[in-house]
């Protein structure tokens, strides 16, 4: 009798540096783990590799001087506005450092009480007590310091207005808090939409309201100029590598995952699906912060990971159609329901309560949770049995 469904293993790997042959390192790490742990591969297993490993092997880095030069080549005016960046010490803070190095005056517009992914800029209760309408009211920098200067992020202990002022201390920077994108046009008409998942709508609103030039972060560092770049995401998905350098999201990901898949099939004969994963798509229940600071969970994956789950809800069936059955009879009937389920259960009551998210978002989130973001040393994740169900013996 089969007693285990999905299994997940975090695989240890060597410390990867620029120029390393990552396809070989990944496959060799998998082989070594199979030998040491004594498990076998099966068709439809999933191997996830963290995006930072891929980008590091590629040497996909850029420094703040490169960002400053691109800003000066892109914007002709003396000032630029930056709208709706996330509050982050290792993400937007480094981008801001590059923007400040351009020498232009910066107008930084932050959303409140939270940023796009839920990081709080100030105390939401205080907004209510002060009868501030966040849909309309603009909090200028001076007012922020008068009323909210004592606020610190609950996880990082950082006041992000202070942090961003200090990062851009060598240039002229003015910070406001406002939730209407067009507010920035009261200060400048040269704009960077710095939000991640809502950037296209933000750019559209700014153009409709008369902005002279509007770009988003995915349009910076997106061309091959002999340095690091990402043709799809530019500066989105970047994070801090050193005090003067950023690691970008990996490029050429499709070629990488297909090469890994091919090499695994060569030694095992199994069709293992392969993906690159970044931030997981989940929300912290305590601080209400949405984890996904990358533009996507998975920038590249093999074709077997396309689509969404198509599952029946066992709990629903047990409480309804099969409520009068018990024991082996119930189990047999449940297995039959699974075997006979429709090819597309969208809107079917039997699937109500299942998760209609993309497979890559679900699997990438699982990978991110297992590998963590610290010192576990398991940047490769093997998932087995994910595509199995109760009817698979």
N, C-alpha and C positions, 0 to 999 in steps of 0.2 A: 504493500500500500504506500502510495506517495503521501508524505506528511509535510513537505515543504513546498512553498510556492516560490515567490520572488526572493532571490538572494543578491546581496550587494557587497562587493569587496572593494576596499580602497587599496590600490597597489602602489607599493613604494617604487621609487625610480631614482636614478642618479640626479644630482644637481645639474640642470641643463644650462649651458651658456651659449652665447651667440656663435653660430657656425656649426653647432653640433648636428649630427644627422638624426633628427628626431624620429623619423619613421622607424629607423632601426632600433633606437633606444626604446620606443614604445613597445615594439614587437618583442624585443629581447626581454624587457621587463615582464611582459605577459608570460613568455615562455618560462622564465625563471620562477615566477609565482606558481605556475602550473606544476612545475617539478617539486617545489618546496611544499606546497599545500595539498597537492594530490587531487586536484579537481580536473574535470575535462570541459572542453568547450562544446556548445550546442549551436545549431542554426538558430538565428534570431536572438542570440546573446547581443548585448550592447556594450561597447567600449567607449567611454567618455574621456577626453583629454582636455584639461583646463586650458583656456585661451592664453593664459600668461605663459605657459610652457611653450606654446607654438610661437607666440610673438617674440619671446626671448631667443629661441633658436634662430628665428628669422633675423634677429637684430633690428626689429621694427621699433626704433626709438627716434625721438626728435627732441631737440633742446629748446629752451625758452627763447633763445635768439632767433631760431628758425621761425617760431610762431610770431615774434615781433616783426620780422622781415616780411612775412606773408600779410600781416595786418597792414603794414605801410604800403604794400603793393596793391592791396584790395580796396582800402579806404583812402580817399583823397582829403577828407576834412581834418580839422584839428581835434575832433572829439568823436567818440563812438559810444553808443549805448549798448548795454548788455542786459538782456531781459530773461528773467526766470531761470537762472542757474540753480543747480541743487546745492545744498549746504554740505560741503565735503572738504576734509583735510587733504585727501590724496587724489581727488578727482578734479573738481573745478578750481581748487586753490592753485594748482600748478598751471592750469590754463590761464587763470587770472594773472599769474606771474609773467607769463609770456605777453599777455595783452598790455600789461603795465610797462613792459620793456619797450613797447613801441613809442613811448613818449607822448602819446595822445592823452587828452583828458578823458577820463572814464566816468560814465554815468551808469551805475549799477542798480538795476531794479529787481528787488527780491519780492517774491510772493509771500503773503502772510495769511493766517498764522503759521502755515506750513509750506514747505517747498513742494515740488511736483511729486516726490516720492514719500512725503509725510514727515520729513525732518522739521521740527518746530523752530521758527525764528524768534517767537515771543510767546508769552503766556496767553492762550486762547481765552481763558476765563477773564483775564484783565481786559481784553477787547470787549467782551460782553459787559463787564462792569462799567467801562468807560463809554458804553453805548456807541462804539465805533462800528460803522457799516463797512465791512471789508470788501464789499463789492464796488464801493464808490470812493472810499476815503483814502487819501494819499498820506502816508506817514513820512514826513521829511526827516532827514538825518538828525537834526537838532531835537526834534520831538521824540524820536526814538530814544535818544540818550537821556532825555528828561524822564520818560515814562517806562522804558523797558530795558535799560542798560544793565540791570542786575540779572537778566535772564541768561541761563546757560543750557545747552543741549543736555537732555537727561542721560544720554549714553556717553558722550565725549567730554562733557563738562566745558564746552567751548561756547563763547559768544561769537557768532559768526560775523556779525558786523565788525567787531573788534578785529577778528582774524583777517578779514578781507581788507580792512583799512590798513593793517600792518603790512600785509603782503604787497599792497600797492602804494606804500608810503613814499616811494621815490617819484611818484607821479601825482597828478591831481585827480583825486577820485571823490565822487559824491554818491552816496548811497541813499536810496529811497525804498519804501515798501509800498507796493500797489499791485492790484490784481487785474487791472485792465491793461493789456499790452500796449495800447496806444498812448498811455500816460507818458511813456519814454519820449514821445515826439514833442513834448513840452520842453525837452532839454536838448535833443539832437535828432537829426533825421538819418544818421548812419548807424545801422543797428545790427547786432548779432543776437539772434534768437538762440539762447543757450539752454533751453529746455530740451528734453530728450524725446519723450513719447508724444508730446503735443506740439512739436516744433513746426510742422507744416501749417497747422491752423494759426499758430502765432504769427508766422510770416505772412500768411494771407491777410490777417487783420491789420497788420502794420502797413502792408502795401495799400490796402483799401483806404487807410487813413492818411496816406500821403508820404510815407517814408521814401526817401530818395534812394537808399540802398539797403537791402536786407539780405543777410545770409544766415545760415545756421552752422553749428559746430561741425556737422558732417561735411561741410563744404570747405573747411580749412584743413590743410595737410592731407588733401585727398588726391594729389597728383604726384607722379614720380618725378622728383627733382634731384635725385641722387641722395636723398635722405629717407628717413622713415616716412611712410604714408599709408593710408588705407583708402582705396578707391570707393568704398561703399559707405564708410562711417567717419572718415576724417578723424577729428579729435574726439568724437563720441566713443566711449568705451576705453579711453585712455586713463592711466593712473600714474602716480608718482613712482619714478625709478630712483631718482636722486634729487638733490636740491635744485638741480638745473636741467633735469632730463625727465621726459615722460615716455612710458611704454604705451604704444598704440595697440588697438585691437588687431589681431592677426589678419594678414591678407593671404590670398591664394589658399584659402581653407578647403575648398572643394577638392583640389588636387591632393591635398594632404590626407583627408579622410579616405579618399578612394585608394590611395597608395597603401595606407595602413590596412584597409580591408583586404586588398589584394594579397599583401604579404601574409596576413593571418590565414587566408584560404590556402596559400601555398604550403604552409607547414601543418595545417590542421584539417583541411578539407571542409571546413565549416564556413558558412556565410554569416559572419558577424557584422552587425551594423556598427558604424563608427560615427561619433559626433565630437565637435569641439563645443565646450560649454563655458559660459561665464557666470554672471550673477544668476541665482535662482529667482524665479518669479513667485515670491511668497511675502507675506506681510507679518511683521512682528506683532503679536497680540498685546504686548504690554505698552510699547511706545507708539504703536500704529504706524510704523515706518515700513514702507514698501521696499523690498530689497533691491529691486531691479534698477540699478544705476547704469547698466550696460544698455545699448540700444536694442539688443535682442538677447534671449537666453542662449541661443545656439547660432553662431554665424555660418556654420557649415555642417552638413550631415549627409550620410548616404541615403539613397532613395527609399530604403525600407522603413525609414523613420518619418515619412510624410504621413499626414493625416491626423485623425483624432481617435480615441478609444471608441469601440462599439460594444458596449457591455450592458447586460441586464442587471438590475438591482436585486441581489439575492434577498435582502431584507424585505423588499416589497413583495416578491413572489412568496416568501415564507409566510407573510402576514395576510396574503390575499388568495391568489389562485391555488396555492398549495397548503392552505392553513389547516386542512383536515388530515394531512399526512404527518407521519412521524418516522424517525429512525431511518432504516435502510430504504424504505419506500419513499420517504421524503428526499433523501439524497439522490436516489435514482431518478426521480421526477425532476429534481433541480438540474441534474446533469443533462437530461433530455431537453429541458427548456433552453439551456445554453447551446446545445448542439443544433437546435431547430430555430434559433433566433434569426431575425431578419438581417439582411446584409447592411441595412441602414436603419438604425433605431431612433433617428432624430424625431422628436415629438411623440415617441411611443411611451406610454405610461410605464411600461416595464423598465425603461431606462431612466425614469425620473429620479434625480438625486445622484446620478453618476456624474463624472467630471468631463464635460465636453471641451477640454483644453487641448491644444496641439500636443502631440506626443513629444516633440522636442522640448516644449516648455515643461512638461511633467518630468521627463527623464533628466533634463538639464538641471532642474531644481533638485531632484534627488541626488544627482552627482555633486552639486554644490554643497548640499547639506552633509554629505558623507566626507568630502575632501576638506571642508572647512576653509577658513581663510588665514590660518596661522601656521603652526609648526607640526602638523600631522605628517607631512612628507608623503602624502598619497595623491599626487596630481593626476593619476590615472584611475578610473573607476570602471569596474566590471559589474554589469547587471545581468543576472541570469533568471530566466523564468518570468520575465515581465509580461511577455505576450502569451503566456499560458493562462488557462482558467481551470475552474474546478472540474471540468469534464475531461481534462487532459491527465491521463494516468501515467 
